[in-house]
Amino acid sequence: MSETRDKLAAYLSSYDAGQDASSVAQGEQERQKIRALFPLDSWPTLQLTDYAAGQEDSENSYCRWVEFKSPHLGSIRGGSAKKLIIYKRVEGEGWYFDENAFGSVEKAWESLRSDFVSAFESAGTGDWSDIDDLSTLRPGQSLLVKSLHIYFPDQLLPITSREHLRHFLELVDDPLAGDSSLTAV
């Protein structure tokens, strides 16, 4: 066992979970609120206006909740809004989406929503490998992982960055850390 693993094992043996109980409880409240606002069974008919950030009245949109209103579930705040895959532009007119792949925001939303539904179905059956094949979700790995964690919290760790996951795997000498095909899921 490596020195890092030994240190980690020693730390975990003396770790007092009570010191983080408040943050864990807040995270669970945030998760339950998102699940109440956006039940898993509502995704097949979820409207773009309920999903997308940047709209005039998007304070309670899915993306707003996931990016800014649920920090105890793991932060994906900041950086580029492109991680949200589709959003209303603040500067200029219209929507941001992959215009090369989709001819309209409606087609982009149909594909994105369908891929989210497929990802949730795959997670529900434990078929995690199929999730990486959902092309519309690839630009939003942090959004995808956090979304999967919201609905399947006992099935994956909320590590939304491939680089962070690789770092943690290296710390425990896991050979997957060097796998170039490693994804956040």
N, C-alpha and C positions, 0 to 999 in steps of 0.2 A: 504494500500500500504506500502510496507516495506521501511525502511530507504534507502536501496540501490536503490530501484526504485525511491524514491523521489529525491535522488541525481542525478540519471541518467536523470530523467525528467527535473530537473533544468539545468543540463549541456546541454541537447539537445535543450532546449528553447533558450539558449544563444550561441549555436554553430554557428560559421561562416564557412559555407562550402567553402568559397573562400580561406581559409587558406590551404585547401587540393586540390584545383582545379588542380594544376600542377601534383600531384601524380595521381589523378583520370584520367587526360588526358593521362598521360604516360601509365597507365594501359589499357586504351581503345586502344591506339596505339599498345601495345603489343598484346592485344586480337585480333585486326584486322589483324595484321601481321601473327599470328598463324592461324587464319581462312583463310587467303589468301594462306598460304603455305599448309594447311591441311583442305581443305573445307569439310564440314560435309558429302557431298555426295561422297567424295573420300574414306571414311573409308571402305566400303565393298571390295575395291580392293587395299587398302593401302599395300605397301610392308614392310616386316620386316626391310629392310635396311633403309626405310624412318622413321620408328618408333624408332628403338632401339639406345640407347647410347652405347658408348664404342668402336664403330667401328673406323677404321682408319680415315674415313671421315664422322663423325657423327655430325659435328658442327651445321648443320641445321636439325638434326633429331627431331621428335616430342618430344621425351623425353628430349633432350637437351634444347629445347625451354621452355618446361613446368617446368623443374627443375631449370634451371639457367638463362634463357634469358627473363623471364617475372616476375621479382620480384614485380612489382606494382600490379600484380593480386593475390598476396598472395604467400608467399615463401613456397616451399617444398624442398628447398635446403638442402643438407647435410644428415647426418644419413646414413642408409643402402641403397644401390642401389636396394635392394630387392623390394622396393616400386614400382619400374618400371616393375616388374614381369618378363620381359625378357630383357636381355642386354648382350652385348659381354663382356666377361671377359677381364679385363686389365691384370691381373696376370694369367698366364696359358693359355690353349687353349680352344677354343670353346665358347659356350653360357651358360649363367646362365638361368635356367628355372626350374620348378618343374618336375624333372625327374621321380619322383614316379607317378605323374598323367599323364604324357605325354611321349611317347616313343621317341619323336624327337622334335627338336626345331620347325620344320614345323608344327607339330600337336599342339604344345603349342601356336604358333602364330595364327594358324587358330582359335583355341578356344578363345584366348584373343581378337583378332580382332572381332570375332562374338559377344562376350560379350559386347565390346565397342559399336558395332552397335546396339545391343539390348538395351543397356542403353540409347543411344541417342534417339532411337525410343520411348522408354518409357517416357523419359523426354519430348519429343516433344508432347506427348499426355497427359502429366500430370500424368502419372501412376508411381509415384516415388517408391511405395512399391515394385514393381517387380524388381527394380534395385538391391536391397539387396540380391536377390536370384541368382545373376550371380556369380557363384563360382570362375571363373578364375580371377575376379576383386577383390575378397576379400582381398588378400595380399597387394593391392595397393589402399587403401581407400583415401589417400591424392591425389594420381594421378587421381583417378576417380572423386573426388569432384572438383578438379581444372579443369579437362577436361569438366565436365558438366557445370561448371561456364563459361568456355570459349565459349561454344556454346549456353548456356541458361542463360545469365547473370542476367536476371530479375526474374529467377525462384528459385534461391537458394543463400544463403550467402556463400562466399568463406571461410568457416571455415573448414579446411581440416582434423582436428583432432577431434576424438570423445571426447577426454578429454577436449579440448578447448571448444567444443560445450556444453558439460555438465557444464563446469565452467560458461559460459555466461548464460545458462539457470538457474543455481543456483542463479546468481546475480539478476535475475528478478523474482525469486521465482516460476519458472515454474516447475510443478510436473514431467515433462519429464526428468528433470535432474537426477532423481533417477531411471529411467527406465533402467534396466540392458540390455535390448535388443536394446537400442539406438545405431544407427550407424551414421557415418558421413553424409550419404545422408539423 
